[in-house]
Amino acid sequence: MKVGRRVRFEPGVAVLGELRAAVSPDDDPVGEREVSGVEYRGVDFADAQVYGFGVEGCRFVSVRFPTLLRQATIAESELQVCDLANVQADDSSMFESVVGNGRITGLSWTAGVLRDVLVESTRADMASFAESRLSKVVFRDCDLRQADFQRTDFRNVRFERCNLAGARFTGARIQQDLRFEDCDLTGIYGVTALRGATIQGGDLETLAATLARELGITVELGS
């Protein structure tokens, strides 16, 4: 009998070399502009409101992103120590990219796409990926408390050592291989939608209590 072996995937993120420095205003994020091969460093675009901005093969270091960045495309890029807190980036897509050591608290990435993306050591509490499609995505060492994954499609997605306390998964759809490794799943919502997921390590007793709550089961401990 042939025994199958699960292959542990990693996102296919781009590795960037030396890039030319961004020049303002020619490389600034504006509607329908496409930029490639540029490094943005230490700039603040928070006052901008942008639709349809696209970047490919770019590096962002200590950049504050536009508060409105809808229908954007970020491909083969690096976002290091960047601030996307409360950015409205609905209907946006990110491919083959890394988000590291950043802050995306309250980010709204609803009805979007993440494919071949690594998010690591990033504060992402209350971020929303609701109704988005995630494929070959890894969240590693992230604060995802109260994050929103409602009605999200998961295909080859892994959470490693993440704090997901209070996160919402109601209506989530597991297409293939959703894994939680050493994560805090205290008080998550929609746990019944995670049927088929793999959970390794973490506080399984707390998860069992959450499951009982969602199923309406009352647990009474003997005196």
CORVENSUL-V294470 format. One record per pair of residues at least 4 apart in sequence whose ideal C-beta (glycine too) atoms are under 6 Angstrom apart, sorted by the first residue. I is the first residue (numbers start at 0). J is the second residue. If there is no record, write none. Layout:
I:J ; I:J
//
This chain:
8:135 ; 8:155 ; 10:115 ; 10:116 ; 10:117 ; 10:135 ; 10:137 ; 11:95 ; 11:115 ; 12:95 ; 12:97 ; 12:117 ; 13:75 ; 13:95 ; 15:58 ; 15:77 ; 18:36 ; 18:37 ; 18:38 ; 18:58 ; 20:38 ; 21:26 ; 21:37 ; 21:39 ; 22:26 ; 23:27 ; 26:34 ; 26:37 ; 28:44 ; 28:47 ; 28:49 ; 28:52 ; 28:65 ; 30:49 ; 30:50 ; 30:51 ; 31:51 ; 32:52 ; 33:53 ; 34:54 ; 35:55 ; 35:56 ; 36:56 ; 37:57 ; 38:58 ; 39:59 ; 39:62 ; 40:60 ; 41:61 ; 42:62 ; 43:63 ; 44:65 ; 45:63 ; 45:66 ; 47:65 ; 48:67 ; 49:65 ; 49:68 ; 50:69 ; 50:70 ; 51:70 ; 52:71 ; 53:72 ; 54:73 ; 54:76 ; 55:74 ; 55:75 ; 56:75 ; 57:76 ; 58:77 ; 59:78 ; 59:81 ; 60:79 ; 61:80 ; 62:81 ; 63:82 ; 64:83 ; 64:86 ; 66:86 ; 67:87 ; 68:86 ; 68:88 ; 69:89 ; 69:90 ; 70:90 ; 71:91 ; 72:92 ; 73:93 ; 73:96 ; 74:94 ; 75:95 ; 76:96 ; 77:97 ; 78:98 ; 79:99 ; 80:100 ; 81:101 ; 82:102 ; 83:103 ; 83:106 ; 84:102 ; 84:104 ; 84:105 ; 85:105 ; 86:106 ; 87:107 ; 88:108 ; 89:107 ; 89:109 ; 89:110 ; 90:110 ; 91:111 ; 92:112 ; 93:113 ; 93:116 ; 94:114 ; 95:115 ; 96:116 ; 97:117 ; 98:118 ; 98:121 ; 99:119 ; 100:120 ; 101:121 ; 102:122 ; 103:123 ; 103:126 ; 104:122 ; 104:124 ; 104:125 ; 105:125 ; 106:126 ; 107:127 ; 108:128 ; 109:127 ; 109:129 ; 109:130 ; 110:130 ; 111:131 ; 112:132 ; 113:133 ; 113:136 ; 114:134 ; 115:135 ; 116:136 ; 117:137 ; 118:138 ; 118:141 ; 119:139 ; 119:140 ; 120:140 ; 121:141 ; 122:142 ; 123:141 ; 123:143 ; 124:142 ; 124:144 ; 124:145 ; 125:145 ; 126:146 ; 127:147 ; 128:148 ; 128:151 ; 129:147 ; 129:149 ; 129:150 ; 130:150 ; 131:151 ; 132:152 ; 133:153 ; 133:156 ; 134:154 ; 135:155 ; 136:156 ; 137:157 ; 138:158 ; 138:161 ; 139:159 ; 140:160 ; 141:161 ; 142:162 ; 143:161 ; 143:163 ; 143:166 ; 144:162 ; 144:164 ; 144:165 ; 145:165 ; 146:166 ; 147:167 ; 148:168 ; 148:171 ; 149:167 ; 149:169 ; 149:170 ; 150:170 ; 151:171 ; 152:172 ; 152:174 ; 153:173 ; 153:177 ; 154:174 ; 154:175 ; 155:175 ; 155:176 ; 156:177 ; 157:178 ; 158:179 ; 158:182 ; 159:180 ; 160:181 ; 161:182 ; 162:183 ; 163:182 ; 163:184 ; 164:183 ; 164:185 ; 164:186 ; 165:186 ; 166:187 ; 167:188 ; 167:189 ; 168:189 ; 168:192 ; 168:193 ; 169:188 ; 169:189 ; 170:192 ; 171:192 ; 173:177 ; 173:195 ; 177:196 ; 178:197 ; 179:198 ; 180:199 ; 181:200 ; 181:201 ; 182:201 ; 184:206 ; 185:205 ; 187:209 ; 190:209 ; 190:210 ; 190:213 ; 191:213 ; 211:216 ; 211:218
//
